[in-house]
Amino acid sequence: MATETTAAEGSSLVFHPMDQFIVKPLFGDGAVGMFTITNVTLWLFFAVLTVAALLVLPTSKRAIVPSRMQSVAELAYGFIYKMLEDICGKEGVKYFPYVMTLFMFIVCANFLGMIPASFTTTSHFAVTIPLALAVFLTVTVLGFVKNGAAFLGLFWVSSAPLALRPVLAVIELISYFVRPVSHSIRLAGNVMAGHAVIKVFAGFAAIAVISPVSVLAITAMYGLEVLVSFIQAYVFTILTCVYLKDALHPSH
């Protein structure tokens, strides 16, 4: 047993792709408690600072001829505004600040996670579940406030045959309460999987025979993860817009 352990410790193939997702205290080596400042706390703070740097600072001194940073802020603004307006209509535009903040936070957190030696906060369900629950609760409360009992029409498919409507209502109800689960797992799962694959390829880079292939694989996966970082933020946001539309216009 001791010989096997020593051989394993000396092997270049011993690596743990999931170690990069371990939550650690930022100061000291004690246990992680409810109020412990961890690496997650640090990179969440960096994500907030990045959003401020991209949106607040460039637009504080707006110019007719925009700077590069102002152009980026305006492109992000126009992109989310158009998406929200197309899906929810003019009535949904009033909720633009929430949707815009959600998108910018997720996309910045995703891209910060691509920096070597950083921590990918959106790979943790402790981050994505609160985001998804916040959307779910906001949409549900808004649906009842705006429509009252008529919001329940979301679960009653009036266009279906009468005999099928109760069955479809149960299915619609279940799918509605599954929303926060799928909403959060989709984001965390895709981000976590990509980073784990990159770490696996990085573990083989130390082997001289396959090192060139490993480096090429890492480069390809890194480029793919940059794309995934944006796409997952986009998917999370567009689903939020769809759920918001259901709250504003619940009838089928």
N, C-alpha and C positions, 0 to 999 in steps of 0.2 A: 504493500500500500504506500509506504514511504517513497519507494522507488518511482511508482507511478505519479505520485504528487510532484516529486522533483522534476521528472521528465516533462510533466505538464507545465510546470512553472517556467522551465527553460525553453519551451516550445514557442516559436514565433506565431503559431496558429491559435494561441490562447488569447482570446479577446472577447469582450462582452458588449455587443451592439447596444444593449439596453441600458448600460451604465450612464450614458449621456443624458438619460431622463431622470436620474436620481435627484430628489430634492434634498439639498444640503444647507445647513445653517451658514449664513454669510460670515458670521463671527463665531469662532470656536468650533468644537466638534460634538456639542451636546445633542440631545434629542430635539426633534422638530415639534414645536408646540403650536398652539393656535396663533400666538402673537410673535412667533420667531421670525426674524428677518432672514429670508433664504435667498438662494440664487433665483428662484421664481420671482420673488418680490423685486429684486434688482432689475431683472429684464422686463418685468411689467412696467416698472418706473421708466426704463429706457424707451419702451414703446410709447408711453404717454408723452415723453419729451420729444420723441421723433414726430409724433402727430402735431405737436405744437410748433416744432421747427418747420414742418412742411406747410402748415396751414395758417398759423397765427402770425409768425414773424414775416413771411414774404408778403402777406396782404396788409400788414400794418401801415405800410407806406406804398399804397397802390399807385401805379403809373399807367398812363395810356399805352405807352410802349412797355410791356411787362418784362421783368427780368426772367431769367430761366426758372428760378424757384417760384415766382408768381405764376408763370405759365403752367408749371406742374400742378400748383394748387387749383388753378382755374380749370385745367383738364379734368382733375379728379372731381371737382365740384360739378362740372357740366355732365360728366359721365354718370354719376349717381343720380343727379337731378332728372336727367332724361330717362333713366331706367325706372325711377320711382313714378314719374309722370305717365310713362307708357303703360305701366302695370296697374297703377291705382287710380289714375286720372288726376284731375286738378285737386280733388278733395284730399288726396294723399300727400300733396306737396307740403302741407303744414307739418308733416312728421319727418320732413327731410333732415333736420338737425340730428335726430336720433339715428336714422339710417346711415347718414354720412359718417357720424362718429363711430358707429359700429364697423363699417367697412374700413375706415382708415386705421382703427385700432388693430383689427385682425390682420390687415395686409402689412402693417408696419411690424407687428409681432412676428409674422411669418418670415418676413425678409430679414429681420434681426437674427432670427434663428439660423440663417444661412451663413452668418459670420463664424469663422472657425473659433472654437473654444467658447462660443456663446451658449445660451440655453434657450431652447425652443419652448416658450410658454404655452403655445397653442397645441402642443402635443399631449397636454395633460387634461383629463376630464374635469379636474378641479377648476380649470379656466373655461373650458368650452361649455360645460353643463350650466354654470351660472349665466353665461351669455345666451344660451338657448332657452333657459327657463325665463329669463328676463323678457325675451321676445314672446314666448308662449303666454306668460301672464299679462303682458302689456296688450297683446292682441285680444286675448279673451276678455279682459276687463273693458277694453275699448269697444269690443263687439256688443257687449251687453249695455254699456252706457249709450252707445249711438243707436242701437236698434231695439233694446229691451228684449222681450221674449221672442221677437222676430229673428234674433240671432240664431235661435235653435233651428231655423229653416235651413241652416248650413248642412244639417244632418238629414234633412228630409228631401229626397230626390223626387220632386213633383213630376218630373218628365218621365219617370219610370212607371211600369205597370203597377197598379195598386197593390197587387199581391206581393210584389217584390220590395216595396218601399220599406216595410219594417226590417227586412233582412239587410237592405242597403243602409238603413239608418244605424244599425248596430255596427256594420263595417265602417261607416263614416265616423262614428263615435270613437271606435278603437283607433282608427288611423289618425284621428285628431289628437288623441292623448299620446300617441307614439311620436308625434312630431318633435318634441324636445329631445327625445332619445336619438332619433335618426339625425336630427340637426346637429347635435353635439358630437356624436360618434363619427359622422362623416368627416368633419373638420379634423378632429384629433387623430383619427385612424389614418387618414391619408398623409398627414404631416409626419406622424410617428413612423409609418412604414417607410417612407422615402429616406428619412434620416438614418434609420436602422440599416437599410440596404447600403447606403454610402459608407457607413461604419464597417460593414462586412467586407466590402471591397477594399477599404483602407487597411483592414487587418491582413489582407493578402499582399499588400504592396511591399511588405518587408521581405518577401520571398523573391530572390533575384530572377528566377526562371519566369515567373508570371507577373513580375512587377510592371512591365510596360502595358500589358493587357489590363491590369488592375487600375493603373493610372488613367487609361483611356475610359474605362468603365466609370471611374469616379467622376471624371470630367463630364461624361454624358449624363450621368445621374444628377450631377450638380446642376447642369443646365435644365434638366427636366424638373428638378425641384424648384428652381426659380419660377418656372412656368406654373407649377402646381401651387406655389405660395400665393400667386395672384388669383388663379382659378378658384381655389378653395375659399378665399375671401369673397370673390364674386358670387360663388354658389351660395354661400351663407347669406349674403346680402340679398340676392334675388329671391331666395326662399322667404326671407323676412318680408320682402315686398309682396310676395304672393299671399302670405298669411295675413298681412295687413289689408290686402284687397278683400279677403274673405270676411274680415271684421267690418269693413266699410260696406260691402255688398254681399251679404250672406246667402241670399236666395239663389238657388240653382237655376 
